[in-house]
Amino acid sequence: MVVTAAGNLGRNGYATITSPGNDLYAITVGAMNTEGTPQRSNDLIPSYSSKGPTWIDFEVKPDVVAPGNLVHSLLVPGSTLAKQFPGNISSPYYIQLSGASMATPVVSGAAAVLLQHKIPAFRPTPLRRG
Amino acid sequence: MKTASKTFPLTSIAVDSNTGKVYPSTYDMFTVGAGSLDIRAAL
């Protein structure tokens, strides 16, 4: 099972999902902004989240969207990320970042749970189409 | 996909605070796909 980010070229308009997000057999994930609340009623798609159809072969994607705006994630102190985005560091070992790359692990984890509970012998297409 | 929801507005507008440029979004299938992931519904 391959889960990949749609990309962050949404401000350039449609057909901004490029490789590897344009792979037919991958689950392609766009970013979503939860506005910092658990309710779905105020969820938005950030302008940077890449939009389909896919570049070159016009496949309908992204497949799903997941929280990807100002997501807290682990940080290695002194790392390149820490140096490039010091304003995003929320505690010594955590940083807030935005993008489809932050949304993709949410779906990877969900896919792992689904595979563990629902589909013992998996292939990419059935889960994506399910 | 049966296990995703589409509780989104039809459109939204984002404004870049640095440049002032406006980015309108339409929430169609090329923007949200099947919708937001609903793992609880899937299980």
Backbone of each chain as nested JSON, in Angstrom:
{
  "chains": [
    {"id": "A", "residues": [
      {"number": 1, "name": "MET", "atoms": {"N": [0.844, -1.197, 0.0], "CA": [0.0, 0.0, 0.0], "C": [0.879, 1.246, 0.0]}},
      {"number": 2, "name": "VAL", "atoms": {"N": [0.69, 2.084, -0.976], "CA": [1.465, 3.324, -1.078], "C": [0.524, 4.504, -0.874]}},
      {"number": 3, "name": "VAL", "atoms": {"N": [0.868, 5.345, 0.096], "CA": [0.105, 6.566, 0.355], "C": [1.022, 7.737, 0.065]}},
      {"number": 4, "name": "THR", "atoms": {"N": [0.557, 8.661, -0.746], "CA": [1.434, 9.749, -1.158], "C": [0.716, 11.098, -1.079]}},
      {"number": 5, "name": "ALA", "atoms": {"N": [1.488, 12.149, -0.934], "CA": [0.921, 13.491, -0.831], "C": [0.513, 14.0, -2.21]}},
      {"number": 6, "name": "ALA", "atoms": {"N": [-0.586, 14.76, -2.237], "CA": [-1.037, 15.352, -3.5], "C": [-0.095, 16.452, -3.942]}},
      {"number": 7, "name": "GLY", "atoms": {"N": [0.509, 17.127, -2.988], "CA": [1.398, 18.24, -3.295], "C": [0.834, 19.55, -2.784]}},
      {"number": 8, "name": "ASN", "atoms": {"N": [1.61, 20.592, -2.935], "CA": [1.242, 21.906, -2.39], "C": [1.243, 22.981, -3.476]}},
      {"number": 9, "name": "LEU", "atoms": {"N": [0.746, 22.6, -4.635], "CA": [0.735, 23.529, -5.775], "C": [-0.672, 24.037, -6.075]}},
      {"number": 10, "name": "GLY", "atoms": {"N": [-1.571, 23.92, -5.126], "CA": [-2.969, 24.265, -5.365], "C": [-3.185, 25.714, -5.764]}},
      {"number": 11, "name": "ARG", "atoms": {"N": [-2.289, 26.592, -5.374], "CA": [-2.461, 28.004, -5.74], "C": [-2.227, 28.235, -7.227]}},
      {"number": 12, "name": "ASN", "atoms": {"N": [-1.679, 27.233, -7.891], "CA": [-1.52, 27.326, -9.34], "C": [-2.747, 26.812, -10.077]}},
      {"number": 13, "name": "GLY", "atoms": {"N": [-3.747, 26.326, -9.335], "CA": [-4.995, 25.906, -9.96], "C": [-5.15, 24.406, -10.082]}},
      {"number": 14, "name": "TYR", "atoms": {"N": [-5.944, 23.995, -11.05], "CA": [-6.221, 22.572, -11.262], "C": [-5.059, 21.887, -11.978]}},
      {"number": 15, "name": "ALA", "atoms": {"N": [-5.12, 20.545, -11.959], "CA": [-4.09, 19.708, -12.594], "C": [-2.713, 19.994, -12.017]}},
      {"number": 16, "name": "THR", "atoms": {"N": [-2.663, 20.088, -10.697], "CA": [-1.382, 20.363, -10.039], "C": [-0.922, 19.177, -9.183]}},
      {"number": 17, "name": "ILE", "atoms": {"N": [-1.502, 18.014, -9.433], "CA": [-1.025, 16.795, -8.758], "C": [-0.065, 16.085, -9.696]}},
      {"number": 18, "name": "THR", "atoms": {"N": [1.19, 16.08, -9.312], "CA": [2.225, 15.486, -10.157], "C": [2.784, 14.247, -9.472]}},
      {"number": 19, "name": "SER", "atoms": {"N": [3.836, 13.677, -10.032], "CA": [4.439, 12.478, -9.481], "C": [5.003, 12.731, -8.077]}},
      {"number": 20, "name": "PRO", "atoms": {"N": [4.806, 11.825, -7.146], "CA": [4.204, 10.492, -7.256], "C": [2.692, 10.468, -7.012]}},
      {"number": 21, "name": "GLY", "atoms": {"N": [2.103, 11.637, -6.767], "CA": [0.667, 11.664, -6.461], "C": [-0.205, 11.249, -7.625]}},
      {"number": 22, "name": "ASN", "atoms": {"N": [0.331, 11.267, -8.841], "CA": [-0.489, 10.905, -9.996], "C": [-0.469, 9.412, -10.292]}},
      {"number": 23, "name": "ASP", "atoms": {"N": [0.132, 8.629, -9.411], "CA": [0.145, 7.177, -9.613], "C": [-1.244, 6.615, -9.342]}},
      {"number": 24, "name": "LEU", "atoms": {"N": [-1.764, 5.893, -10.305], "CA": [-3.119, 5.347, -10.206], "C": [-3.277, 4.416, -9.011]}},
      {"number": 25, "name": "TYR", "atoms": {"N": [-2.21, 3.706, -8.652], "CA": [-2.311, 2.705, -7.597], "C": [-1.956, 3.245, -6.209]}},
      {"number": 26, "name": "ALA", "atoms": {"N": [-1.648, 4.509, -6.125], "CA": [-1.35, 5.097, -4.821], "C": [-2.592, 5.791, -4.274]}},
      {"number": 27, "name": "ILE", "atoms": {"N": [-2.679, 5.858, -2.96], "CA": [-3.696, 6.684, -2.315], "C": [-3.105, 8.083, -2.196]}},
      {"number": 28, "name": "THR", "atoms": {"N": [-3.727, 9.036, -2.857], "CA": [-3.197, 10.399, -2.911], "C": [-3.978, 11.286, -1.946]}},
      {"number": 29, "name": "VAL", "atoms": {"N": [-3.238, 11.97, -1.09], "CA": [-3.847, 12.697, 0.028], "C": [-3.67, 14.204, -0.129]}},
      {"number": 30, "name": "GLY", "atoms": {"N": [-4.77, 14.918, -0.037], "CA": [-4.73, 16.372, -0.012], "C": [-4.801, 16.874, 1.416]}},
      {"number": 31, "name": "ALA", "atoms": {"N": [-4.44, 18.145, 1.605], "CA": [-4.443, 18.726, 2.95], "C": [-5.807, 19.336, 3.276]}},
      {"number": 32, "name": "MET", "atoms": {"N": [-6.107, 19.342, 4.555], "CA": [-7.341, 19.925, 5.055], "C": [-7.0, 20.78, 6.27]}},
      {"number": 33, "name": "ASN", "atoms": {"N": [-7.741, 21.861, 6.452], "CA": [-7.547, 22.731, 7.602], "C": [-8.708, 22.528, 8.56]}},
      {"number": 34, "name": "THR", "atoms": {"N": [-8.416, 22.011, 9.743], "CA": [-9.481, 21.749, 10.715], "C": [-9.837, 22.987, 11.524]}},
      {"number": 35, "name": "GLU", "atoms": {"N": [-9.126, 24.069, 11.309], "CA": [-9.324, 25.301, 12.092], "C": [-9.08, 25.068, 13.584]}},
      {"number": 36, "name": "GLY", "atoms": {"N": [-8.375, 24.013, 13.897], "CA": [-8.039, 23.722, 15.29], "C": [-9.19, 23.2, 16.115]}},
      {"number": 37, "name": "THR", "atoms": {"N": [-10.246, 22.712, 15.47], "CA": [-11.4, 22.192, 16.202], "C": [-11.685, 20.754, 15.782]}},
      {"number": 38, "name": "PRO", "atoms": {"N": [-12.343, 19.976, 16.642], "CA": [-12.697, 18.613, 16.259], "C": [-13.925, 18.544, 15.353]}},
      {"number": 39, "name": "GLN", "atoms": {"N": [-14.715, 19.612, 15.306], "CA": [-15.917, 19.591, 14.476], "C": [-15.543, 19.616, 12.994]}},
      {"number": 40, "name": "ARG", "atoms": {"N": [-16.322, 18.903, 12.21], "CA": [-16.074, 18.895, 10.772], "C": [-16.762, 20.056, 10.064]}},
      {"number": 41, "name": "SER", "atoms": {"N": [-17.687, 20.684, 10.758], "CA": [-18.52, 21.695, 10.098], "C": [-17.721, 22.911, 9.631]}},
      {"number": 42, "name": "ASN", "atoms": {"N": [-16.581, 23.175, 10.249], "CA": [-15.808, 24.349, 9.846], "C": [-14.524, 23.983, 9.088]}},
      {"number": 43, "name": "ASP", "atoms": {"N": [-14.421, 22.736, 8.666], "CA": [-13.223, 22.312, 7.94], "C": [-13.14, 23.0, 6.579]}},
      {"number": 44, "name": "LEU", "atoms": {"N": [-11.916, 23.318, 6.191], "CA": [-11.671, 23.953, 4.898], "C": [-10.5, 23.276, 4.202]}},
      {"number": 45, "name": "ILE", "atoms": {"N": [-10.431, 23.473, 2.918], "CA": [-9.264, 23.014, 2.17], "C": [-8.332, 24.211, 2.008]}},
      {"number": 46, "name": "PRO", "atoms": {"N": [-7.101, 24.12, 2.482], "CA": [-6.166, 25.245, 2.31], "C": [-5.849, 25.461, 0.833]}},
      {"number": 47, "name": "SER", "atoms": {"N": [-5.585, 26.704, 0.495], "CA": [-5.409, 27.053, -0.916], "C": [-4.214, 26.347, -1.547]}},
      {"number": 48, "name": "TYR", "atoms": {"N": [-3.25, 25.943, -0.734], "CA": [-2.044, 25.332, -1.294], "C": [-2.206, 23.869, -1.659]}},
      {"number": 49, "name": "SER", "atoms": {"N": [-3.245, 23.219, -1.169], "CA": [-3.393, 21.784, -1.425], "C": [-3.617, 21.545, -2.918]}},
      {"number": 50, "name": "SER", "atoms": {"N": [-2.786, 20.712, -3.499], "CA": [-2.856, 20.482, -4.945], "C": [-4.2, 19.92, -5.365]}},
      {"number": 51, "name": "LYS", "atoms": {"N": [-4.628, 20.317, -6.54], "CA": [-5.932, 19.907, -7.058], "C": [-5.764, 19.0, -8.275]}},
      {"number": 52, "name": "GLY", "atoms": {"N": [-6.716, 18.111, -8.436], "CA": [-6.744, 17.252, -9.606], "C": [-7.288, 18.008, -10.812]}},
      {"number": 53, "name": "PRO", "atoms": {"N": [-7.452, 17.368, -11.919], "CA": [-7.022, 15.996, -12.155], "C": [-5.498, 15.892, -12.188]}},
      {"number": 54, "name": "THR", "atoms": {"N": [-5.013, 14.674, -12.225], "CA": [-3.568, 14.5, -12.186], "C": [-2.919, 15.023, -13.459]}},
      {"number": 55, "name": "TRP", "atoms": {"N": [-1.689, 15.451, -13.299], "CA": [-0.924, 15.946, -14.43], "C": [-0.666, 14.811, -15.415]}},
      {"number": 56, "name": "ILE", "atoms": {"N": [-0.787, 15.058, -16.635], "CA": [-0.533, 14.178, -17.783], "C": [-1.738, 13.303, -18.105]}},
      {"number": 57, "name": "ASP", "atoms": {"N": [-2.201, 12.44, -17.143], "CA": [-3.236, 11.474, -17.546], "C": [-4.605, 11.758, -16.935]}},
      {"number": 58, "name": "PHE", "atoms": {"N": [-4.802, 12.863, -16.266], "CA": [-6.125, 13.353, -15.863], "C": [-6.943, 12.358, -15.044]}},
      {"number": 59, "name": "GLU", "atoms": {"N": [-6.29, 11.717, -14.111], "CA": [-6.986, 10.845, -13.17], "C": [-7.668, 11.723, -12.112]}},
      {"number": 60, "name": "VAL", "atoms": {"N": [-8.838, 11.267, -11.646], "CA": [-9.539, 12.018, -10.605], "C": [-8.843, 11.794, -9.268]}},
      {"number": 61, "name": "LYS", "atoms": {"N": [-8.218, 12.799, -8.768], "CA": [-7.541, 12.786, -7.474], "C": [-7.585, 14.188, -6.91]}},
      {"number": 62, "name": "PRO", "atoms": {"N": [-7.349, 14.421, -5.628], "CA": [-6.863, 13.476, -4.623], "C": [-7.931, 12.435, -4.275]}},
      {"number": 63, "name": "ASP", "atoms": {"N": [-7.502, 11.368, -3.638], "CA": [-8.448, 10.342, -3.219], "C": [-9.178, 10.765, -1.958]}},
      {"number": 64, "name": "VAL", "atoms": {"N": [-8.455, 11.266, -0.995], "CA": [-9.045, 11.758, 0.257], "C": [-8.259, 12.989, 0.714]}},
      {"number": 65, "name": "VAL", "atoms": {"N": [-8.848, 13.686, 1.672], "CA": [-8.115, 14.773, 2.33], "C": [-8.069, 14.471, 3.823]}},
      {"number": 66, "name": "ALA", "atoms": {"N": [-7.045, 14.975, 4.475], "CA": [-6.858, 14.737, 5.911], "C": [-6.209, 15.988, 6.516]}},
      {"number": 67, "name": "PRO", "atoms": {"N": [-6.278, 16.131, 7.84], "CA": [-5.697, 17.317, 8.473], "C": [-4.219, 17.503, 8.113]}},
      {"number": 68, "name": "GLY", "atoms": {"N": [-3.905, 18.695, 7.577], "CA": [-2.529, 18.953, 7.158], "C": [-2.107, 20.389, 7.377]}},
      {"number": 69, "name": "ASN", "atoms": {"N": [-2.901, 21.15, 8.11], "CA": [-2.576, 22.564, 8.321], "C": [-2.162, 22.783, 9.768]}},
      {"number": 70, "name": "LEU", "atoms": {"N": [-0.948, 23.26, 9.968], "CA": [-0.392, 23.493, 11.301], "C": [-0.52, 22.252, 12.184]}},
      {"number": 71, "name": "VAL", "atoms": {"N": [-0.029, 21.154, 11.669], "CA": [-0.06, 19.882, 12.393], "C": [1.17, 19.776, 13.295]}},
      {"number": 72, "name": "HIS", "atoms": {"N": [0.936, 19.413, 14.547], "CA": [2.046, 19.19, 15.46], "C": [2.711, 17.861, 15.123]}},
      {"number": 73, "name": "SER", "atoms": {"N": [4.012, 17.88, 15.002], "CA": [4.725, 16.629, 14.762], "C": [6.078, 16.677, 15.462]}},
      {"number": 74, "name": "LEU", "atoms": {"N": [6.739, 15.542, 15.454], "CA": [7.996, 15.428, 16.186], "C": [9.106, 16.248, 15.532]}},
      {"number": 75, "name": "LEU", "atoms": {"N": [9.999, 16.717, 16.361], "CA": [11.115, 17.541, 15.899], "C": [12.414, 17.066, 16.531]}},
      {"number": 76, "name": "VAL", "atoms": {"N": [13.434, 16.969, 15.702], "CA": [14.772, 16.717, 16.225], "C": [15.417, 18.076, 16.498]}},
      {"number": 77, "name": "PRO", "atoms": {"N": [15.704, 18.381, 17.759], "CA": [16.315, 19.677, 18.065], "C": [17.609, 19.875, 17.281]}},
      {"number": 78, "name": "GLY", "atoms": {"N": [17.776, 21.072, 16.712], "CA": [18.974, 21.366, 15.945], "C": [18.926, 20.893, 14.511]}},
      {"number": 79, "name": "SER", "atoms": {"N": [17.838, 20.283, 14.105], "CA": [17.728, 19.766, 12.739], "C": [17.536, 20.902, 11.741]}},
      {"number": 80, "name": "THR", "atoms": {"N": [17.575, 20.565, 10.476], "CA": [17.372, 21.563, 9.425], "C": [16.009, 22.228, 9.562]}},
      {"number": 81, "name": "LEU", "atoms": {"N": [14.976, 21.427, 9.841], "CA": [13.638, 22.001, 10.02], "C": [13.63, 23.007, 11.163]}},
      {"number": 82, "name": "ALA", "atoms": {"N": [14.278, 22.662, 12.25], "CA": [14.315, 23.567, 13.408], "C": [15.005, 24.881, 13.053]}},
      {"number": 83, "name": "LYS", "atoms": {"N": [16.028, 24.8, 12.201], "CA": [16.758, 26.011, 11.814], "C": [15.973, 26.841, 10.796]}},
      {"number": 84, "name": "GLN", "atoms": {"N": [15.259, 26.152, 9.904], "CA": [14.539, 26.865, 8.852], "C": [13.224, 27.472, 9.339]}},
      {"number": 85, "name": "PHE", "atoms": {"N": [12.589, 26.832, 10.316], "CA": [11.283, 27.302, 10.785], "C": [11.266, 27.471, 12.305]}},
      {"number": 86, "name": "PRO", "atoms": {"N": [12.122, 28.332, 12.826], "CA": [12.175, 28.468, 14.291], "C": [10.864, 28.982, 14.883]}},
      {"number": 87, "name": "GLY", "atoms": {"N": [10.118, 29.742, 14.107], "CA": [8.845, 30.268, 14.605], "C": [7.765, 29.223, 14.727]}},
      {"number": 88, "name": "ASN", "atoms": {"N": [7.984, 28.068, 14.127], "CA": [6.973, 27.012, 14.17], "C": [7.208, 26.01, 15.298]}},
      {"number": 89, "name": "ILE", "atoms": {"N": [8.294, 26.169, 16.03], "CA": [8.604, 25.226, 17.105], "C": [7.689, 25.506, 18.293]}},
      {"number": 90, "name": "SER", "atoms": {"N": [6.922, 24.492, 18.687], "CA": [5.955, 24.678, 19.768], "C": [6.488, 24.189, 21.106]}},
      {"number": 91, "name": "SER", "atoms": {"N": [7.455, 23.309, 21.101], "CA": [8.136, 22.862, 22.313], "C": [9.447, 22.235, 21.846]}},
      {"number": 92, "name": "PRO", "atoms": {"N": [10.351, 21.91, 22.749], "CA": [11.67, 21.448, 22.286], "C": [11.632, 20.272, 21.311]}},
      {"number": 93, "name": "TYR", "atoms": {"N": [10.626, 19.442, 21.402], "CA": [10.59, 18.26, 20.555], "C": [9.405, 18.23, 19.6]}},
      {"number": 94, "name": "TYR", "atoms": {"N": [8.721, 19.35, 19.447], "CA": [7.566, 19.388, 18.544], "C": [7.597, 20.645, 17.689]}},
      {"number": 95, "name": "ILE", "atoms": {"N": [7.057, 20.498, 16.477], "CA": [6.986, 21.627, 15.544], "C": [5.649, 21.551, 14.806]}},
      {"number": 96, "name": "GLN", "atoms": {"N": [5.137, 22.722, 14.433], "CA": [3.907, 22.79, 13.648], "C": [4.262, 23.101, 12.207]}},
      {"number": 97, "name": "LEU", "atoms": {"N": [3.818, 22.25, 11.293], "CA": [4.063, 22.478, 9.877], "C": [2.781, 22.241, 9.089]}},
      {"number": 98, "name": "SER", "atoms": {"N": [2.753, 22.777, 7.892], "CA": [1.568, 22.644, 7.042], "C": [1.946, 22.051, 5.698]}},
      {"number": 99, "name": "GLY", "atoms": {"N": [1.0, 21.344, 5.102], "CA": [1.202, 20.802, 3.77], "C": [0.603, 19.421, 3.629]}},
      {"number": 100, "name": "ALA", "atoms": {"N": [0.498, 18.996, 2.394], "CA": [-0.035, 17.657, 2.141], "C": [0.864, 16.579, 2.746]}},
      {"number": 101, "name": "SER", "atoms": {"N": [2.133, 16.883, 2.903], "CA": [3.043, 15.91, 3.516], "C": [2.724, 15.689, 4.994]}},
      {"number": 102, "name": "MET", "atoms": {"N": [2.091, 16.666, 5.626], "CA": [1.689, 16.486, 7.011], "C": [0.377, 15.708, 7.096]}},
      {"number": 103, "name": "ALA", "atoms": {"N": [-0.431, 15.784, 6.038], "CA": [-1.707, 15.062, 6.007], "C": [-1.521, 13.586, 5.654]}},
      {"number": 104, "name": "THR", "atoms": {"N": [-0.523, 13.3, 4.865], "CA": [-0.337, 11.942, 4.362], "C": [-0.126, 10.898, 5.464]}},
      {"number": 105, "name": "PRO", "atoms": {"N": [0.67, 11.168, 6.493], "CA": [0.826, 10.148, 7.547], "C": [-0.462, 9.841, 8.293]}},
      {"number": 106, "name": "VAL", "atoms": {"N": [-1.385, 10.802, 8.323], "CA": [-2.681, 10.535, 8.957], "C": [-3.39, 9.406, 8.212]}},
      {"number": 107, "name": "VAL", "atoms": {"N": [-3.348, 9.492, 6.904], "CA": [-4.004, 8.465, 6.082], "C": [-3.204, 7.163, 6.105]}},
      {"number": 108, "name": "SER", "atoms": {"N": [-1.882, 7.269, 6.149], "CA": [-1.061, 6.047, 6.245], "C": [-1.412, 5.269, 7.496]}},
      {"number": 109, "name": "GLY", "atoms": {"N": [-1.54, 5.988, 8.608], "CA": [-1.905, 5.324, 9.857], "C": [-3.294, 4.724, 9.796]}},
      {"number": 110, "name": "ALA", "atoms": {"N": [-4.224, 5.458, 9.198], "CA": [-5.589, 4.943, 9.066], "C": [-5.616, 3.709, 8.172]}},
      {"number": 111, "name": "ALA", "atoms": {"N": [-4.85, 3.757, 7.089], "CA": [-4.786, 2.602, 6.188], "C": [-4.21, 1.393, 6.909]}},
      {"number": 112, "name": "ALA", "atoms": {"N": [-3.212, 1.621, 7.752], "CA": [-2.622, 0.512, 8.507], "C": [-3.645, -0.107, 9.444]}},
      {"number": 113, "name": "VAL", "atoms": {"N": [-4.433, 0.728, 10.101], "CA": [-5.473, 0.218, 11.001], "C": [-6.505, -0.579, 10.213]}},
      {"number": 114, "name": "LEU", "atoms": {"N": [-6.912, -0.046, 9.066], "CA": [-7.895, -0.749, 8.236], "C": [-7.358, -2.09, 7.776]}},
      {"number": 115, "name": "LEU", "atoms": {"N": [-6.115, -2.088, 7.35], "CA": [-5.534, -3.337, 6.871], "C": [-5.435, -4.357, 7.988]}},
      {"number": 116, "name": "GLN", "atoms": {"N": [-5.1, -3.888, 9.156], "CA": [-4.949, -4.785, 10.299], "C": [-6.288, -5.409, 10.699]}},
      {"number": 117, "name": "HIS", "atoms": {"N": [-7.348, -4.63, 10.587], "CA": [-8.64, -5.096, 11.089], "C": [-9.544, -5.669, 10.012]}},
      {"number": 118, "name": "LYS", "atoms": {"N": [-9.383, -5.193, 8.783], "CA": [-10.383, -5.507, 7.768], "C": [-9.87, -6.337, 6.6]}},
      {"number": 119, "name": "ILE", "atoms": {"N": [-8.645, -6.095, 6.204], "CA": [-8.166, -6.713, 4.974], "C": [-6.833, -7.394, 5.241]}},
      {"number": 120, "name": "PRO", "atoms": {"N": [-6.849, -8.663, 5.611], "CA": [-5.595, -9.337, 5.946], "C": [-4.618, -9.387, 4.786]}},
      {"number": 121, "name": "ALA", "atoms": {"N": [-5.103, -9.724, 3.6], "CA": [-4.209, -9.798, 2.439], "C": [-4.597, -8.671, 1.5]}},
      {"number": 122, "name": "PHE", "atoms": {"N": [-3.859, -7.608, 1.564], "CA": [-4.295, -6.411, 0.843], "C": [-3.574, -6.201, -0.466]}},
      {"number": 123, "name": "ARG", "atoms": {"N": [-4.235, -5.464, -1.302], "CA": [-3.619, -4.898, -2.492], "C": [-4.069, -3.445, -2.535]}},
      {"number": 124, "name": "PRO", "atoms": {"N": [-3.31, -2.601, -3.215], "CA": [-3.643, -1.174, -3.182], "C": [-5.043, -0.845, -3.69]}},
      {"number": 125, "name": "THR", "atoms": {"N": [-5.434, -1.391, -4.808], "CA": [-6.662, -0.951, -5.445], "C": [-7.921, -1.183, -4.613]}},
      {"number": 126, "name": "PRO", "atoms": {"N": [-8.122, -2.372, -4.017], "CA": [-9.355, -2.563, -3.26], "C": [-9.536, -1.567, -2.127]}},
      {"number": 127, "name": "LEU", "atoms": {"N": [-8.471, -1.244, -1.41], "CA": [-8.61, -0.311, -0.294], "C": [-8.897, 1.085, -0.817]}},
      {"number": 128, "name": "ARG", "atoms": {"N": [-8.223, 1.451, -1.882], "CA": [-8.431, 2.784, -2.445], "C": [-9.856, 2.922, -2.951]}},
      {"number": 129, "name": "ARG", "atoms": {"N": [-10.375, 1.903, -3.595], "CA": [-11.711, 1.981, -4.149], "C": [-12.797, 1.731, -3.118]}},
      {"number": 130, "name": "GLY", "atoms": {"N": [-12.421, 1.133, -1.97], "CA": [-13.412, 0.778, -0.963], "C": [-14.007, 1.961, -0.286]}}
    ]},
    {"id": "B", "residues": [
      {"number": 1, "name": "MET", "atoms": {"N": [-15.554, 6.392, -2.408], "CA": [-15.161, 5.843, -1.104], "C": [-16.293, 6.04, -0.106]}},
      {"number": 2, "name": "LYS", "atoms": {"N": [-16.679, 4.956, 0.554], "CA": [-17.824, 5.01, 1.455], "C": [-17.473, 5.623, 2.805]}},
      {"number": 3, "name": "THR", "atoms": {"N": [-16.216, 5.616, 3.145], "CA": [-15.832, 6.006, 4.501], "C": [-15.152, 7.36, 4.541]}},
      {"number": 4, "name": "ALA", "atoms": {"N": [-15.727, 8.291, 3.842], "CA": [-15.226, 9.666, 3.881], "C": [-16.429, 10.593, 3.868]}},
      {"number": 5, "name": "SER", "atoms": {"N": [-16.262, 11.757, 4.429], "CA": [-17.385, 12.696, 4.484], "C": [-17.045, 13.97, 3.74]}},
      {"number": 6, "name": "LYS", "atoms": {"N": [-18.077, 14.631, 3.299], "CA": [-17.882, 15.855, 2.52], "C": [-18.635, 17.02, 3.153]}},
      {"number": 7, "name": "THR", "atoms": {"N": [-18.376, 17.249, 4.409], "CA": [-19.03, 18.356, 5.086], "C": [-18.233, 19.633, 4.885]}},
      {"number": 8, "name": "PHE", "atoms": {"N": [-18.121, 20.018, 3.633], "CA": [-17.364, 21.211, 3.304], "C": [-18.297, 22.271, 2.729]}},
      {"number": 9, "name": "PRO", "atoms": {"N": [-17.867, 23.526, 2.766], "CA": [-18.641, 24.537, 2.039], "C": [-18.489, 24.324, 0.532]}},
      {"number": 10, "name": "LEU", "atoms": {"N": [-19.274, 24.997, -0.243], "CA": [-19.158, 24.878, -1.703], "C": [-17.938, 25.624, -2.216]}},
      {"number": 11, "name": "THR", "atoms": {"N": [-17.651, 26.733, -1.582], "CA": [-16.497, 27.536, -1.986], "C": [-15.859, 28.181, -0.756]}},
      {"number": 12, "name": "SER", "atoms": {"N": [-14.634, 28.615, -0.901], "CA": [-13.998, 29.422, 0.138], "C": [-12.949, 30.309, -0.53]}},
      {"number": 13, "name": "ILE", "atoms": {"N": [-12.53, 31.31, 0.19], "CA": [-11.542, 32.234, -0.345], "C": [-10.421, 32.395, 0.679]}},
      {"number": 14, "name": "ALA", "atoms": {"N": [-9.193, 32.229, 0.221], "CA": [-8.024, 32.452, 1.075], "C": [-7.284, 33.681, 0.576]}},
      {"number": 15, "name": "VAL", "atoms": {"N": [-6.77, 34.455, 1.52], "CA": [-6.004, 35.651, 1.162], "C": [-4.603, 35.517, 1.741]}},
      {"number": 16, "name": "ASP", "atoms": {"N": [-3.605, 35.62, 0.888], "CA": [-2.213, 35.572, 1.346], "C": [-1.905, 36.854, 2.118]}},
      {"number": 17, "name": "SER", "atoms": {"N": [-1.587, 36.701, 3.399], "CA": [-1.371, 37.88, 4.241], "C": [-0.126, 38.668, 3.839]}},
      {"number": 18, "name": "ASN", "atoms": {"N": [0.79, 38.013, 3.14], "CA": [2.009, 38.714, 2.716], "C": [1.808, 39.518, 1.43]}},
      {"number": 19, "name": "THR", "atoms": {"N": [1.117, 38.905, 0.473], "CA": [0.981, 39.55, -0.839], "C": [-0.386, 40.178, -1.061]}},
      {"number": 20, "name": "GLY", "atoms": {"N": [-1.37, 39.763, -0.27], "CA": [-2.729, 40.244, -0.475], "C": [-3.447, 39.54, -1.611]}},
      {"number": 21, "name": "LYS", "atoms": {"N": [-2.793, 38.583, -2.231], "CA": [-3.406, 37.877, -3.357], "C": [-4.529, 36.954, -2.856]}},
      {"number": 22, "name": "VAL", "atoms": {"N": [-5.587, 36.885, -3.641], "CA": [-6.773, 36.121, -3.277], "C": [-6.782, 34.797, -4.026]}},
      {"number": 23, "name": "TYR", "atoms": {"N": [-7.09, 33.721, -3.287], "CA": [-7.132, 32.386, -3.882], "C": [-8.502, 31.754, -3.622]}},
      {"number": 24, "name": "PRO", "atoms": {"N": [-9.39, 31.796, -4.587], "CA": [-10.695, 31.148, -4.403], "C": [-10.589, 29.642, -4.595]}},
      {"number": 25, "name": "SER", "atoms": {"N": [-11.377, 28.898, -3.843], "CA": [-11.413, 27.435, -3.986], "C": [-12.846, 26.978, -4.202]}},
      {"number": 26, "name": "THR", "atoms": {"N": [-13.012, 26.047, -5.103], "CA": [-14.293, 25.386, -5.303], "C": [-14.139, 23.953, -4.832]}},
      {"number": 27, "name": "TYR", "atoms": {"N": [-15.08, 23.505, -4.004], "CA": [-14.917, 22.195, -3.371], "C": [-15.53, 21.097, -4.238]}},
      {"number": 28, "name": "ASP", "atoms": {"N": [-14.877, 20.812, -5.327], "CA": [-15.338, 19.765, -6.227], "C": [-14.5, 18.51, -6.027]}},
      {"number": 29, "name": "MET", "atoms": {"N": [-14.721, 17.519, -6.87], "CA": [-14.021, 16.239, -6.682], "C": [-12.525, 16.367, -6.913]}},
      {"number": 30, "name": "PHE", "atoms": {"N": [-12.098, 17.381, -7.627], "CA": [-10.675, 17.568, -7.845], "C": [-10.005, 18.304, -6.688]}},
      {"number": 31, "name": "THR", "atoms": {"N": [-10.813, 18.783, -5.766], "CA": [-10.272, 19.481, -4.599], "C": [-10.322, 18.614, -3.35]}},
      {"number": 32, "name": "VAL", "atoms": {"N": [-11.434, 17.922, -3.136], "CA": [-11.591, 17.14, -1.905], "C": [-11.579, 15.636, -2.153]}},
      {"number": 33, "name": "GLY", "atoms": {"N": [-11.607, 15.211, -3.409], "CA": [-11.648, 13.778, -3.681], "C": [-12.901, 13.161, -3.098]}},
      {"number": 34, "name": "ALA", "atoms": {"N": [-12.727, 12.063, -2.369], "CA": [-13.87, 11.409, -1.73], "C": [-14.298, 12.155, -0.477]}},
      {"number": 35, "name": "GLY", "atoms": {"N": [-13.493, 13.077, -0.018], "CA": [-13.825, 13.835, 1.18], "C": [-12.797, 13.617, 2.262]}},
      {"number": 36, "name": "SER", "atoms": {"N": [-13.144, 14.01, 3.486], "CA": [-12.21, 13.843, 4.592], "C": [-12.313, 12.432, 5.15]}},
      {"number": 37, "name": "LEU", "atoms": {"N": [-11.186, 11.935, 5.544], "CA": [-11.101, 10.559, 6.018], "C": [-11.957, 10.346, 7.262]}},
      {"number": 38, "name": "ASP", "atoms": {"N": [-12.687, 9.233, 7.303], "CA": [-13.519, 8.898, 8.462], "C": [-13.185, 7.476, 8.892]}},
      {"number": 39, "name": "ILE", "atoms": {"N": [-12.132, 7.361, 9.663], "CA": [-11.632, 6.034, 10.039], "C": [-12.624, 5.306, 10.935]}},
      {"number": 40, "name": "ARG", "atoms": {"N": [-13.339, 6.03, 11.764], "CA": [-14.309, 5.386, 12.652], "C": [-15.42, 4.717, 11.842]}},
      {"number": 41, "name": "ALA", "atoms": {"N": [-15.869, 5.393, 10.795], "CA": [-16.899, 4.816, 9.937], "C": [-16.371, 3.594, 9.199]}},
      {"number": 42, "name": "ALA", "atoms": {"N": [-15.101, 3.639, 8.848], "CA": [-14.513, 2.523, 8.112], "C": [-14.408, 1.269, 8.966]}},
      {"number": 43, "name": "LEU", "atoms": {"N": [-14.188, 1.454, 10.258], "CA": [-14.049, 0.3, 11.145], "C": [-15.403, -0.163, 11.647]}}
    ]}
  ]
}
